Amino acid sequence: SRSPFLVTPRAMDKALVKDIEYESKFNPETGLSVPQAAIWMVFITIFMDTLAATISTPALPYYARSFHVNNAAVGYLYASWSFTSAFCAPVLGQLADKFGRRSVLLASLLGAGLANLGQACAGTYYQLLGWRAFSGIWAAVGNSAQVYLSDVCSPLVLPDFMSKLSAVPSLAMTFGPGLGGGLSKFGLEIPVLVDGLLSLLAAGLCFIYLPESPVWLQSRGHPAATASDPKAPSKVASIPAGVRVLAISGFFSGINFGVVVSMTAIFLDAKLQFDSLHVGFTFVLSALATLATS
């Protein structure tokens, strides 16, 4: 009987043809299937999104306390964002397969921008809490950017671009908190307002300069592409045990990050009488240390 593991010359030829066709989708000089300007646009988007989020970080606890709430209520603001983002992130991932990576990225930026404008205009704590939870629905900008890069980068250049993308948030965090602390001197809601405006600006830039993923366009135009294209969206995926361990580790790391971000301002105010400006500079120093060691 014939061995099921025997590879015939014809099968090898077919595999070679598929590899050649796959690699031909990328520019031989850049390793990309889109212009380099699109990659720069992804980096700029992540920078602006992180900058916007960190601008409001130092002022948000003080802004919440202006509604005469206790420290627990400040924690609820961060918990509401995390709760909605945890449930909605997988949904947005599925929508990215259905409607496109660019479309979900734009929707996430627009949703985050509107949510932050709503927070800045909140008249009560519960309005602020509601808008905060709504902003968590659209917390998929980073994930959408990673999926987009995995689509448009060849395997040879993908690790390099992913490593550069991971450094962008740390770079943005060296500017955002200090800027937010300074803006808070004009009003505790001003950093949150600027947060929303920056997200809307990033959405406008993406709409103009970011093309849709060619892999997604091909998969929509040719249903059979999912069987031949190794990067086409797939509904069947196995999760290795190592990834599950990393997910658990990420869960506890997220708890730690949430506690630090939500309560640092409260702690520094109680112990050292820091205002939002000094809290912002504290976060800047932390970001510089992270950037130097990453």
C-alpha positions, 0 to 999 in steps of 0.5 A: 500500500502507498504511504500517506506521507509520501510526497510526489513530485507533482505535489511538490510542484504544486506547493512550489507554485503556491509559494511563488504565487503567494510571495509574488503578492509582496513588493520584492524590495519592501516585502509589503503588499501595500505602499510603505505610506500605509504602514506609516499610517498604521504607526501614526494611528497607534501613536495618536490613539495611545497619545489620546488615551494617555492624555486623559489618564492623569486627569480622569480620577480628579475629573471623576471626583469633581462629581463628589464620588468616592475612590471606589467610584473612580475604580468603577470607571476603569472597570467598566471600560475593561468589562466592555472591551473584554466582551466586545474585542472578539466581536470586533475581530469577527467583524474585521473578517466580515467587513474589512480591517480598515472598516473596523479600525475606522469604526474603533477610532470614531467610536472612541472619539465620540465616547471621549467627547461624551465623557468630557461633556458629562453632567453627572457621574453616571453619564461619565460612567456610561460613556466610559463603558461605551468607549470600551466597546471600541478598544480594538485599535491595537488589535486591528492594527496588528491584524492589518500588518499580518495581512500586508507584510511578508513573513520575512519582514513581519517580525520587524514591523511588529516589533516596531509597532510594539514600541510605538505605545511606549513612545506615545506614553512619554508625551501623553501624560505630561501633556494631559497634566498640563491641559488639566490646568485649563479644566479637568475635562479638557484632557478628555476632550482632547483625547476624543478630538485626537481619536477623530483626527486619527480616523480622518487620516486613516480614511484618507491614507489607509487602503484596505488589506489586499488579503481581505479584498481577495478573500471577499472577491474570491471565496476559494481564496481562504483555501489557498491563501495562508493569510486569508481569514479562517474560522477554524483555529486551534489554540496551543497550550502555550498561548493559553498560558500566555493568556492567563498571564496577560489576564493577571498582568491586566489586573495589575495594570488596571490597579496601577493606572486607576489608583496611582493618582488617588495614592499620590494625592493622598500621600504627597498631595500631587495634582494631575500635573504632577501625576502626569509627570510621574507617568512620563517617568514610568514610560521613559523607564519602560521605553529604555528597557524594552 
